[in-house]
């Protein structure tokens, strides 16, 4: 597995140890923190705190992908994400990810300083794959989703969960390579909660290494999700312990990037895990 991804300005993203992707939602309706960071000043303060707490990557999102979320216009999404990306880039040389499926948002976000395109639709929207292909030093996270955000949780079904997800990844990797995107720039995300039942989600978590067969870095994003709330009967703001357990299990099972809201606590958990793994105590 390629343990490094090359980024712009001579930087690299090193996966020798799991890294944390901190979530910065500039949306009014995200399931966990919608509306908290719509103001650029508040979002920048939050982003800088996440870096201080241990995030390696900041993931900026301007459109909620929760089940049933309304569509956001291109204009509105650009107004939400571009100012905060520019503000972060002025303050830090950290790795910035743009969480979007729109080609024009990808383009403008990259031009503003984004290093990673994190796309729940895996570059399948019109123009997306062509835009990213124009920027060879940008990484791409391809996520698996069965169905569409509005309907993805309506009775999802698989005959072979891991096999079907890996087949999807293989198809998207081939499409990216055909468009000129190097495989060495790709990251895979099996998509917790995106067209999966509760059982599917925990099967993915327990067998996360199944998705390492393609030899690419893996992202796990289950922070505060309903798979935790439904299992433990916890509201969104009471899912920290479950999220930390999920992050640890994902890391143990081969995740290279852990996407979370609670960066400081996750960094503590991963710090203890790495100390034991490396035998430094």
C-alpha atoms as a printed R data frame, in Angstrom:
    type eleno elety resid chain resno       x      y       z
1   ATOM     1    CA   UNK     A     1   0.000  0.000   0.000
2   ATOM     2    CA   UNK     A     2   1.253  3.469  -0.854
3   ATOM     3    CA   UNK     A     3   1.719  5.104   2.563
4   ATOM     4    CA   UNK     A     4   2.069  8.627   1.183
5   ATOM     5    CA   UNK     A     5   0.134 10.933  -1.097
6   ATOM     6    CA   UNK     A     6   1.958 13.829  -2.725
7   ATOM     7    CA   UNK     A     7   0.247 17.205  -2.492
8   ATOM     8    CA   UNK     A     8   0.900 20.687  -3.854
9   ATOM     9    CA   UNK     A     9   3.825 22.809  -2.660
10  ATOM    10    CA   UNK     A    10   6.013 19.780  -1.996
11  ATOM    11    CA   UNK     A    11   3.919 18.462   0.893
12  ATOM    12    CA   UNK     A    12   2.968 14.853   1.563
13  ATOM    13    CA   UNK     A    13   0.162 13.157   3.444
14  ATOM    14    CA   UNK     A    14   1.814 10.358   5.412
15  ATOM    15    CA   UNK     A    15  -0.242  7.348   6.537
16  ATOM    16    CA   UNK     A    16   2.418  5.575   8.591
17  ATOM    17    CA   UNK     A    17  -0.029  6.179  11.448
18  ATOM    18    CA   UNK     A    18  -3.769  6.942  11.255
19  ATOM    19    CA   UNK     A    19  -4.443 10.647  10.772
20  ATOM    20    CA   UNK     A    20  -7.446 12.662  11.877
21  ATOM    21    CA   UNK     A    21  -9.710 14.587   9.522
22  ATOM    22    CA   UNK     A    22 -11.558 17.274  11.469
23  ATOM    23    CA   UNK     A    23 -15.040 18.221  10.273
24  ATOM    24    CA   UNK     A    24 -15.864 21.871   9.565
25  ATOM    25    CA   UNK     A    25 -19.507 22.069   8.460
26  ATOM    26    CA   UNK     A    26 -20.568 25.468   7.120
27  ATOM    27    CA   UNK     A    27 -24.166 24.358   6.709
28  ATOM    28    CA   UNK     A    28 -27.428 25.229   8.470
29  ATOM    29    CA   UNK     A    29 -28.705 21.649   8.520
30  ATOM    30    CA   UNK     A    30 -25.944 19.072   9.050
31  ATOM    31    CA   UNK     A    31 -27.156 16.348  11.382
32  ATOM    32    CA   UNK     A    32 -24.641 17.073  14.143
33  ATOM    33    CA   UNK     A    33 -23.459 20.683  14.098
34  ATOM    34    CA   UNK     A    34 -25.570 22.415  11.464
35  ATOM    35    CA   UNK     A    35 -25.657 26.198  11.812
36  ATOM    36    CA   UNK     A    36 -22.849 26.510  14.353
37  ATOM    37    CA   UNK     A    37 -20.146 27.661  11.949
38  ATOM    38    CA   UNK     A    38 -21.958 29.456   9.103
39  ATOM    39    CA   UNK     A    39 -20.075 32.650   9.931
40  ATOM    40    CA   UNK     A    40 -16.556 32.601   8.438
41  ATOM    41    CA   UNK     A    41 -15.004 33.993  11.617
42  ATOM    42    CA   UNK     A    42 -16.600 31.287  13.740
43  ATOM    43    CA   UNK     A    43 -15.685 28.602  11.218
44  ATOM    44    CA   UNK     A    44 -12.056 29.763  11.102
45  ATOM    45    CA   UNK     A    45 -11.792 29.768  14.889
46  ATOM    46    CA   UNK     A    46 -13.239 26.256  14.979
47  ATOM    47    CA   UNK     A    47 -10.866 25.076  12.245
48  ATOM    48    CA   UNK     A    48  -7.788 26.440  14.025
49  ATOM    49    CA   UNK     A    49  -8.915 24.753  17.234
50  ATOM    50    CA   UNK     A    50  -9.265 21.425  15.429
51  ATOM    51    CA   UNK     A    51  -5.674 21.767  14.181
52  ATOM    52    CA   UNK     A    52  -4.476 22.547  17.702
53  ATOM    53    CA   UNK     A    53  -6.395 19.512  18.963
54  ATOM    54    CA   UNK     A    54  -4.592 17.173  16.565
55  ATOM    55    CA   UNK     A    55  -6.281 17.240  13.164
56  ATOM    56    CA   UNK     A    56  -4.040 16.709  10.141
57  ATOM    57    CA   UNK     A    57  -6.805 17.406   7.608
58  ATOM    58    CA   UNK     A    58  -9.703 19.872   7.742
59  ATOM    59    CA   UNK     A    59 -12.785 18.743   5.797
60  ATOM    60    CA   UNK     A    60 -14.930 21.689   4.693
61  ATOM    61    CA   UNK     A    61 -18.547 20.968   3.778
62  ATOM    62    CA   UNK     A    62 -21.253 23.326   2.548
63  ATOM    63    CA   UNK     A    63 -24.057 20.851   1.792
64  ATOM    64    CA   UNK     A    64 -25.498 18.311   4.192
65  ATOM    65    CA   UNK     A    65 -25.534 14.720   2.937
66  ATOM    66    CA   UNK     A    66 -27.765 13.377   5.713
67  ATOM    67    CA   UNK     A    67 -30.728 11.265   4.529
68  ATOM    68    CA   UNK     A    68 -33.463 13.516   3.164
69  ATOM    69    CA   UNK     A    69 -31.333 16.672   3.133
70  ATOM    70    CA   UNK     A    70 -32.484 19.302   0.613
71  ATOM    71    CA   UNK     A    71 -30.313 20.163  -2.359
72  ATOM    72    CA   UNK     A    72 -28.111 23.255  -2.112
73  ATOM    73    CA   UNK     A    73 -27.608 25.540  -5.106
74  ATOM    74    CA   UNK     A    74 -24.163 25.977  -6.602
75  ATOM    75    CA   UNK     A    75 -24.175 29.658  -5.659
76  ATOM    76    CA   UNK     A    76 -25.058 28.988  -2.027
77  ATOM    77    CA   UNK     A    77 -22.498 26.228  -1.654
78  ATOM    78    CA   UNK     A    78 -19.736 28.406  -3.098
79  ATOM    79    CA   UNK     A    79 -20.680 31.269  -0.745
80  ATOM    80    CA   UNK     A    80 -20.376 28.904   2.196
81  ATOM    81    CA   UNK     A    81 -17.122 27.086   1.460
82  ATOM    82    CA   UNK     A    82 -14.807 29.345  -0.549
83  ATOM    83    CA   UNK     A    83 -14.381 32.097   2.084
84  ATOM    84    CA   UNK     A    84 -13.471 29.636   4.836
85  ATOM    85    CA   UNK     A    85 -11.024 27.740   2.610
86  ATOM    86    CA   UNK     A    86  -9.293 31.021   1.742
87  ATOM    87    CA   UNK     A    87  -9.269 32.085   5.385
88  ATOM    88    CA   UNK     A    88  -7.744 28.798   6.548
89  ATOM    89    CA   UNK     A    89  -5.143 28.889   3.785
90  ATOM    90    CA   UNK     A    90  -4.094 32.380   4.860
91  ATOM    91    CA   UNK     A    91  -3.526 31.091   8.389
92  ATOM    92    CA   UNK     A    92  -2.117 27.597   7.813
93  ATOM    93    CA   UNK     A    93  -0.426 25.255   5.363
94  ATOM    94    CA   UNK     A    94  -2.516 22.367   6.706
95  ATOM    95    CA   UNK     A    95  -4.205 19.839   4.435
96  ATOM    96    CA   UNK     A    96  -7.660 21.074   3.394
97  ATOM    97    CA   UNK     A    97 -10.381 18.815   2.029
98  ATOM    98    CA   UNK     A    98 -13.507 19.996   0.220
99  ATOM    99    CA   UNK     A    99 -16.572 17.831   0.837
100 ATOM   100    CA   UNK     A   100 -18.628 18.294  -2.334
101 ATOM   101    CA   UNK     A   101 -19.984 16.552  -5.422
102 ATOM   102    CA   UNK     A   102 -20.258 19.635  -7.645
103 ATOM   103    CA   UNK     A   103 -17.581 20.111 -10.300
104 ATOM   104    CA   UNK     A   104 -17.492 23.911 -10.061
105 ATOM   105    CA   UNK     A   105 -17.224 23.824  -6.266
106 ATOM   106    CA   UNK     A   106 -14.321 21.414  -6.658
107 ATOM   107    CA   UNK     A   107 -12.597 23.732  -9.119
108 ATOM   108    CA   UNK     A   108 -12.973 26.887  -7.071
109 ATOM   109    CA   UNK     A   109 -12.109 25.121  -3.819
110 ATOM   110    CA   UNK     A   110  -8.880 23.737  -5.292
111 ATOM   111    CA   UNK     A   111  -7.985 27.155  -6.682
112 ATOM   112    CA   UNK     A   112  -8.639 28.620  -3.210
113 ATOM   113    CA   UNK     A   113  -6.257 26.115  -1.603
114 ATOM   114    CA   UNK     A   114  -7.980 22.748  -1.134
115 ATOM   115    CA   UNK     A   115  -5.751 19.661  -1.349
116 ATOM   116    CA   UNK     A   116  -8.337 16.861  -1.321
117 ATOM   117    CA   UNK     A   117 -11.716 16.391  -2.976
118 ATOM   118    CA   UNK     A   118 -13.912 14.308  -0.677
119 ATOM   119    CA   UNK     A   119 -16.880 13.227  -2.794
120 ATOM   120    CA   UNK     A   120 -19.745 11.078  -1.533
121 ATOM   121    CA   UNK     A   121 -20.682 10.462  -5.185
122 ATOM   122    CA   UNK     A   122 -17.158  9.357  -6.155
123 ATOM   123    CA   UNK     A   123 -16.755 11.833  -9.051
124 ATOM   124    CA   UNK     A   124 -19.879 10.607 -10.842
125 ATOM   125    CA   UNK     A   125 -21.601 13.989 -11.150
126 ATOM   126    CA   UNK     A   126 -21.285 15.850 -14.493
127 ATOM   127    CA   UNK     A   127 -17.829 17.315 -15.025
128 ATOM   128    CA   UNK     A   128 -16.414 16.291 -11.664
129 ATOM   129    CA   UNK     A   129 -13.863 13.763 -12.858
130 ATOM   130    CA   UNK     A   130 -12.661 16.106 -15.615
131 ATOM   131    CA   UNK     A   131 -12.136 18.982 -13.192
132 ATOM   132    CA   UNK     A   132 -10.086 16.917 -10.763
133 ATOM   133    CA   UNK     A   133  -7.992 15.490 -13.599
134 ATOM   134    CA   UNK     A   134  -6.761 19.028 -14.280
135 ATOM   135    CA   UNK     A   135  -5.047 19.142 -10.864
136 ATOM   136    CA   UNK     A   136  -2.520 16.272 -10.600
137 ATOM   137    CA   UNK     A   137  -1.433 17.165  -7.040
138 ATOM   138    CA   UNK     A   138  -4.945 16.976  -5.612
139 ATOM   139    CA   UNK     A   139  -6.010 13.801  -3.817
140 ATOM   140    CA   UNK     A   140  -9.499 12.337  -4.162
141 ATOM   141    CA   UNK     A   141 -11.574 10.351  -1.686
142 ATOM   142    CA   UNK     A   142 -14.031  8.070  -3.484
143 ATOM   143    CA   UNK     A   143 -16.944  7.079  -1.258
144 ATOM   144    CA   UNK     A   144 -19.382  4.242  -1.811
145 ATOM   145    CA   UNK     A   145 -23.070  5.034  -1.603
146 ATOM   146    CA   UNK     A   146 -25.985  2.824  -2.614
147 ATOM   147    CA   UNK     A   147 -28.723  5.053  -4.021
148 ATOM   148    CA   UNK     A   148 -28.998  8.814  -3.502
149 ATOM   149    CA   UNK     A   149 -28.942 10.857  -0.251
150 ATOM   150    CA   UNK     A   150 -32.707 11.471  -0.306
151 ATOM   151    CA   UNK     A   151 -33.550  7.767  -0.626
152 ATOM   152    CA   UNK     A   152 -30.412  5.825   0.279
153 ATOM   153    CA   UNK     A   153 -31.798  4.509   3.563
154 ATOM   154    CA   UNK     A   154 -34.962  3.057   2.015
155 ATOM   155    CA   UNK     A   155 -34.308 -0.690   2.487
156 ATOM   156    CA   UNK     A   156 -30.691 -0.964   1.257
157 ATOM   157    CA   UNK     A   157 -29.787 -4.505   0.197
158 ATOM   158    CA   UNK     A   158 -26.581 -6.351  -0.703
159 ATOM   159    CA   UNK     A   159 -25.927 -9.944  -1.711
160 ATOM   160    CA   UNK     A   160 -22.214 -9.532  -0.933
161 ATOM   161    CA   UNK     A   161 -21.538 -6.343   1.026
162 ATOM   162    CA   UNK     A   162 -17.737 -6.171   0.827
163 ATOM   163    CA   UNK     A   163 -17.627 -7.648  -2.662
164 ATOM   164    CA   UNK     A   164 -20.104 -5.149  -4.084
165 ATOM   165    CA   UNK     A   165 -18.394 -2.190  -2.431
166 ATOM   166    CA   UNK     A   166 -14.985 -3.310  -3.706
167 ATOM   167    CA   UNK     A   167 -16.437 -3.835  -7.206
168 ATOM   168    CA   UNK     A   168 -17.715 -0.258  -7.108
169 ATOM   169    CA   UNK     A   169 -14.297  0.982  -6.024
170 ATOM   170    CA   UNK     A   170 -12.592 -0.942  -8.825
171 ATOM   171    CA   UNK     A   171 -14.939  0.629 -11.379
172 ATOM   172    CA   UNK     A   172 -14.349  4.144 -10.054
173 ATOM   173    CA   UNK     A   173 -10.573  3.656  -9.860
174 ATOM   174    CA   UNK     A   174 -10.591  2.565 -13.496
175 ATOM   175    CA   UNK     A   175 -12.693  5.596 -14.461
176 ATOM   176    CA   UNK     A   176 -10.305  7.920 -12.638
177 ATOM   177    CA   UNK     A   177  -7.262  6.402 -14.316
178 ATOM   178    CA   UNK     A   178  -8.933  6.648 -17.727
179 ATOM   179    CA   UNK     A   179  -9.519 10.356 -17.058
180 ATOM   180    CA   UNK     A   180  -5.866 10.870 -16.108
181 ATOM   181    CA   UNK     A   181  -6.117 10.768 -12.303
182 ATOM   182    CA   UNK     A   182  -3.299  8.700 -10.852
183 ATOM   183    CA   UNK     A   183  -4.236  5.806  -8.598
184 ATOM   184    CA   UNK     A   184  -1.548  7.048  -6.187
185 ATOM   185    CA   UNK     A   185  -3.782 10.087  -5.463
186 ATOM   186    CA   UNK     A   186  -6.872  8.076  -4.478
187 ATOM   187    CA   UNK     A   187  -8.423  7.322  -1.088
188 ATOM   188    CA   UNK     A   188 -11.371  4.964  -0.513
189 ATOM   189    CA   UNK     A   189 -14.304  5.334   1.900
190 ATOM   190    CA   UNK     A   190 -16.840  2.478   2.241
191 ATOM   191    CA   UNK     A   191 -19.450  5.022   3.309
192 ATOM   192    CA   UNK     A   192 -20.875  4.322   6.754
193 ATOM   193    CA   UNK     A   193 -24.563  5.226   6.731
194 ATOM   194    CA   UNK     A   194 -24.817  5.808   2.991
195 ATOM   195    CA   UNK     A   195 -27.214  3.160   1.766
196 ATOM   196    CA   UNK     A   196 -26.471  0.741   4.620
197 ATOM   197    CA   UNK     A   197 -28.534 -0.811   7.381
198 ATOM   198    CA   UNK     A   198 -27.325 -0.863  10.981
199 ATOM   199    CA   UNK     A   199 -26.064 -4.415  10.418
200 ATOM   200    CA   UNK     A   200 -24.239 -3.393   7.239
201 ATOM   201    CA   UNK     A   201 -22.484 -0.559   9.068
202 ATOM   202    CA   UNK     A   202 -21.139 -2.767  11.822
203 ATOM   203    CA   UNK     A   203 -20.153 -5.454   9.356
204 ATOM   204    CA   UNK     A   204 -18.082 -2.835   7.509
205 ATOM   205    CA   UNK     A   205 -16.491 -1.676  10.758
206 ATOM   206    CA   UNK     A   206 -15.685 -5.186  11.974
207 ATOM   207    CA   UNK     A   207 -14.215 -6.178   8.619
208 ATOM   208    CA   UNK     A   208 -12.716 -2.860   7.562
209 ATOM   209    CA   UNK     A   209  -9.589 -4.578   6.254
210 ATOM   210    CA   UNK     A   210 -11.726 -6.095   3.483
211 ATOM   211    CA   UNK     A   211 -11.399 -2.755   1.697
212 ATOM   212    CA   UNK     A   212  -7.590 -2.741   1.851
213 ATOM   213    CA   UNK     A   213  -7.385 -5.320  -0.948
214 ATOM   214    CA   UNK     A   214  -7.173 -2.581  -3.575
215 ATOM   215    CA   UNK     A   215  -4.017 -1.200  -1.969
216 ATOM   216    CA   UNK     A   216  -5.252  2.362  -1.358
217 ATOM   217    CA   UNK     A   217  -5.577  4.410   1.846
218 ATOM   218    CA   UNK     A   218  -8.920  4.012   3.624
219 ATOM   219    CA   UNK     A   219 -11.088  6.639   5.289
220 ATOM   220    CA   UNK     A   220 -13.540  5.844   8.088
221 ATOM   221    CA   UNK     A   221 -16.277  8.390   8.803
222 ATOM   222    CA   UNK     A   222 -18.703  7.294  11.506
223 ATOM   223    CA   UNK     A   223 -18.470 10.148  14.003
224 ATOM   224    CA   UNK     A   224 -21.800 10.766  15.797
225 ATOM   225    CA   UNK     A   225 -23.719  8.873  13.091
226 ATOM   226    CA   UNK     A   226 -27.045  7.119  13.538
227 ATOM   227    CA   UNK     A   227 -25.294  3.731  13.581
228 ATOM   228    CA   UNK     A   228 -24.104  4.766  17.046
229 ATOM   229    CA   UNK     A   229 -27.302  6.448  18.127
230 ATOM   230    CA   UNK     A   230 -29.529  3.533  17.128
231 ATOM   231    CA   UNK     A   231 -27.288  0.924  18.697
232 ATOM   232    CA   UNK     A   232 -26.851  2.751  22.012
233 ATOM   233    CA   UNK     A   233 -30.090  4.762  22.045
234 ATOM   234    CA   UNK     A   234 -28.172  8.037  22.212
235 ATOM   235    CA   UNK     A   235 -29.049 11.463  20.817
236 ATOM   236    CA   UNK     A   236 -26.586 13.118  18.445
237 ATOM   237    CA   UNK     A   237 -24.887 15.183  21.164
238 ATOM   238    CA   UNK     A   238 -24.439 12.102  23.387
239 ATOM   239    CA   UNK     A   239 -22.495  9.869  20.994
240 ATOM   240    CA   UNK     A   240 -18.909 10.711  21.936
241 ATOM   241    CA   UNK     A   241 -18.094  7.408  23.632
242 ATOM   242    CA   UNK     A   242 -19.548  5.396  20.767
243 ATOM   243    CA   UNK     A   243 -17.714  7.539  18.213
244 ATOM   244    CA   UNK     A   244 -14.406  7.014  20.012
245 ATOM   245    CA   UNK     A   245 -14.973  3.266  20.154
246 ATOM   246    CA   UNK     A   246 -15.700  3.260  16.430
247 ATOM   247    CA   UNK     A   247 -12.590  5.328  15.674
248 ATOM   248    CA   UNK     A   248 -10.398  2.940  17.629
249 ATOM   249    CA   UNK     A   249 -11.867 -0.165  15.989
250 ATOM   250    CA   UNK     A   250 -11.489  1.419  12.551
251 ATOM   251    CA   UNK     A   251  -7.829  2.226  13.264
252 ATOM   252    CA   UNK     A   252  -7.190 -1.278  14.528
253 ATOM   253    CA   UNK     A   253  -8.779 -2.683  11.373
254 ATOM   254    CA   UNK     A   254  -6.735 -0.662   8.919
255 ATOM   255    CA   UNK     A   255  -8.235  2.846   8.583
256 ATOM   256    CA   UNK     A   256  -5.685  5.483   7.573
257 ATOM   257    CA   UNK     A   257  -7.917  8.546   7.965
258 ATOM   258    CA   UNK     A   258 -10.469  8.938  10.754
259 ATOM   259    CA   UNK     A   259 -13.043 11.656   9.973
260 ATOM   260    CA   UNK     A   260 -14.449 13.084  13.217
261 ATOM   261    CA   UNK     A   261 -16.134 15.986  14.961
262 ATOM   262    CA   UNK     A   262 -14.358 15.410  18.297
263 ATOM   263    CA   UNK     A   263 -10.711 15.770  17.313
264 ATOM   264    CA   UNK     A   264  -9.074 16.212  20.721
265 ATOM   265    CA   UNK     A   265 -10.684 13.129  22.238
266 ATOM   266    CA   UNK     A   266  -9.996 11.048  19.127
267 ATOM   267    CA   UNK     A   267  -6.348 12.158  19.140
268 ATOM   268    CA   UNK     A   268  -6.034 10.947  22.749
269 ATOM   269    CA   UNK     A   269  -7.516  7.566  21.870
270 ATOM   270    CA   UNK     A   270  -5.250  7.131  18.853
271 ATOM   271    CA   UNK     A   271  -2.240  8.287  20.863
272 ATOM   272    CA   UNK     A   272  -2.753  5.535  23.411
273 ATOM   273    CA   UNK     A   273  -3.392  3.007  20.639
274 ATOM   274    CA   UNK     A   274  -0.198  3.931  18.777
275 ATOM   275    CA   UNK     A   275   1.895  3.842  21.963
276 ATOM   276    CA   UNK     A   276   0.744  0.297  22.672
277 ATOM   277    CA   UNK     A   277   1.130 -0.765  19.057
278 ATOM   278    CA   UNK     A   278   4.671  0.547  18.872
279 ATOM   279    CA   UNK     A   279   5.629 -0.831  22.275
280 ATOM   280    CA   UNK     A   280   7.031  2.433  23.603
281 ATOM   281    CA   UNK     A   281   5.617  2.106  27.119
